[in-house]
Amino acid sequence: MRTNSVPKGISRVRRASRVRPIERQALKKKKVEATKKVATNYSYEDKLKEPIKSDYLPVKRLFDILSASGLMVATSPVVLLFGILVKLETPGSMFYSQERVGLMGKRFKVTKLRSMYTDAEKNSGAVWASKNDSRVTKVGKFIRKTRIDELPQLWNVIKGDMSMIGPRPEGLN
């Protein structure tokens, strides 16, 4: 006679894997509680506070400083010339700054040569420029085409807000 009787047609393995309804409810409750804890205790902002560790980063930073410094010295007469042309063509500052989000969610101001009229986005808000955009100045059209308007961003690279290698920082909406 068997002491551990198994109903006819059910193997011992299958019976052992069955969970009683009461136990099943307890498991579901634990699973839901664990999910709630993860959802409320974790945020990407907490993850951003953790420092990035890599042997590559100091070498990259050295490259950024040296290359941006050299390019800034070499291109400063061009930036100065087109800055004066922007100032002569339209009233207002020769530079335009915009807030961006960089590495680890850090916010910073990126600086460019102004290629549009002052307060061009006042009525429409931030809108991508089209091919024959009326907001772009004559000098602005040229400096956009040749990317001269991006040269002041070398200062952001030297400060450490941006890098020569890597993704472009996202703008804030």
C-alpha positions as CSV (number, residue, x, y, z in Angstrom):
1,M,0.0,0.0,0.0
2,R,1.2,3.5,-0.9
3,T,1.5,6.1,1.8
4,N,1.6,9.1,-0.5
5,S,-1.4,8.5,-2.7
6,V,-1.6,10.2,-6.0
7,P,-4.9,10.5,-7.8
8,K,-5.2,8.2,-10.7
9,G,-4.0,9.8,-14.0
10,I,-1.7,12.4,-12.4
11,S,2.0,11.9,-12.1
12,R,3.9,12.7,-9.0
13,V,5.9,15.5,-10.8
14,R,2.8,17.2,-12.1
15,R,1.1,17.0,-8.7
16,A,4.2,18.5,-7.0
17,S,4.2,21.5,-9.4
18,R,0.6,22.4,-8.6
19,V,0.0,25.4,-6.4
20,R,-3.0,25.6,-4.2
21,P,-5.4,28.5,-4.8
22,I,-4.6,30.1,-1.4
23,E,-0.8,29.9,-2.2
24,R,-1.4,31.2,-5.7
25,Q,-3.2,34.3,-4.2
26,A,-0.3,34.9,-1.8
27,L,2.2,34.7,-4.7
28,K,0.3,37.2,-6.8
29,K,0.1,39.6,-3.9
30,K,3.9,39.4,-3.3
31,K,4.5,39.9,-7.0
32,V,2.2,43.0,-7.1
33,E,3.9,44.4,-3.9
34,A,7.4,43.9,-5.4
35,T,6.3,45.7,-8.6
36,K,5.0,48.6,-6.7
37,K,8.2,49.0,-4.7
38,V,10.3,49.0,-7.8
39,A,8.0,51.6,-9.5
40,T,8.0,54.0,-6.6
41,N,11.6,53.7,-5.5
42,Y,13.4,53.8,-8.9
43,S,13.7,56.7,-11.2
44,Y,16.1,57.5,-14.0
45,E,17.2,60.6,-12.1
46,D,18.6,58.4,-9.3
47,K,20.5,56.5,-11.9
48,L,21.9,59.7,-13.3
49,K,23.5,60.6,-10.0
50,E,25.8,57.6,-10.2
51,P,29.2,58.6,-11.6
52,I,30.4,57.0,-14.9
53,K,33.7,55.2,-14.5
54,S,35.9,54.5,-17.5
55,D,39.6,54.7,-18.5
56,Y,38.5,56.2,-21.8
57,L,36.9,59.3,-20.4
58,P,40.0,61.2,-19.2
59,V,41.6,60.5,-22.6
60,K,38.5,61.8,-24.4
61,R,38.4,64.9,-22.2
62,L,42.1,65.7,-22.9
63,F,41.3,65.3,-26.7
64,D,38.3,67.6,-26.3
65,I,40.3,70.3,-24.5
66,L,43.3,70.2,-26.9
67,S,41.3,70.1,-30.1
68,A,38.7,72.7,-29.0
69,S,41.4,75.1,-27.8
70,G,43.3,74.7,-31.1
71,L,40.2,75.2,-33.2
72,M,39.1,78.1,-31.1
73,V,42.4,79.9,-31.6
74,A,42.4,79.2,-35.4
75,T,38.8,80.1,-36.0
76,S,38.4,83.1,-33.6
77,P,39.1,85.7,-36.4
78,V,36.3,84.1,-38.5
79,V,33.9,84.1,-35.6
80,L,34.8,87.8,-34.8
81,L,34.3,88.8,-38.5
82,F,30.9,87.2,-38.8
83,G,29.9,88.3,-35.4
84,I,30.5,91.9,-36.5
85,L,28.6,91.3,-39.8
86,V,25.6,89.9,-37.8
87,K,25.7,92.9,-35.6
88,L,25.8,95.3,-38.5
89,E,23.0,93.6,-40.4
90,T,20.5,93.4,-37.5
91,P,20.2,95.0,-34.1
92,G,20.8,92.8,-31.1
93,S,23.4,90.5,-29.8
94,M,25.8,88.7,-32.2
95,F,25.4,85.5,-30.1
96,Y,22.4,83.3,-29.4
97,S,22.1,81.0,-26.4
98,Q,19.8,78.1,-25.9
99,E,19.4,75.7,-23.0
100,R,20.3,72.1,-23.7
101,V,20.6,68.8,-21.8
102,G,23.9,67.1,-21.8
103,L,25.6,64.1,-20.2
104,M,23.8,62.7,-17.1
105,G,20.9,65.2,-17.5
106,K,23.0,68.2,-16.8
107,R,21.5,71.4,-18.2
108,F,23.7,74.1,-19.8
109,K,23.6,77.0,-22.2
110,V,24.9,76.4,-25.7
111,T,26.1,79.5,-27.6
112,K,26.0,80.1,-31.3
113,L,26.3,83.0,-33.7
114,R,22.8,84.5,-34.3
115,S,21.6,83.6,-37.7
116,M,18.0,84.8,-37.3
117,Y,16.4,88.2,-36.6
118,T,16.1,89.1,-32.9
119,D,13.0,87.5,-31.3
120,A,12.3,85.5,-34.5
121,E,10.7,82.7,-32.4
122,K,8.6,85.1,-30.2
123,N,5.3,84.6,-32.1
124,S,5.8,81.1,-33.5
125,G,7.8,79.5,-30.7
126,A,10.7,77.1,-31.5
127,V,10.2,75.9,-35.1
128,W,12.6,74.1,-37.4
129,A,13.9,76.5,-40.0
130,S,12.8,75.7,-43.6
131,K,14.8,76.2,-46.8
132,N,13.6,79.8,-47.5
133,D,12.8,80.8,-43.9
134,S,12.0,84.5,-43.6
135,R,13.4,84.6,-40.1
136,V,17.0,83.9,-41.3
137,T,19.2,86.9,-42.1
138,K,21.4,87.2,-45.2
139,V,24.5,86.7,-43.2
140,G,22.7,84.0,-41.3
141,K,22.0,82.0,-44.4
142,F,25.7,81.9,-45.3
143,I,26.9,81.0,-41.7
144,R,24.3,78.2,-41.5
145,K,25.3,76.8,-44.8
146,T,29.0,76.8,-43.9
147,R,28.4,75.9,-40.2
148,I,30.3,78.9,-39.0
149,D,27.4,79.6,-36.6
150,E,28.4,76.4,-34.6
151,L,32.0,77.6,-33.9
152,P,31.2,79.4,-30.6
153,Q,30.2,75.9,-29.2
154,L,33.9,75.2,-28.9
155,W,33.7,77.2,-25.7
156,N,31.1,74.7,-24.4
157,V,33.5,71.9,-25.2
158,I,36.4,73.6,-23.3
159,K,34.0,74.1,-20.3
160,G,33.1,70.4,-20.4
161,D,29.4,70.9,-21.2
162,M,29.8,69.3,-24.6
163,S,32.3,66.9,-26.3
164,M,33.8,66.8,-29.8
165,I,32.9,63.1,-29.9
166,G,29.4,61.8,-29.1
167,P,25.8,62.7,-29.5
168,R,24.5,66.2,-30.0
169,P,22.9,67.5,-26.8
170,E,19.1,67.6,-26.8
171,G,17.2,70.9,-26.7
172,L,14.6,71.6,-24.1
173,N,11.0,72.0,-25.2
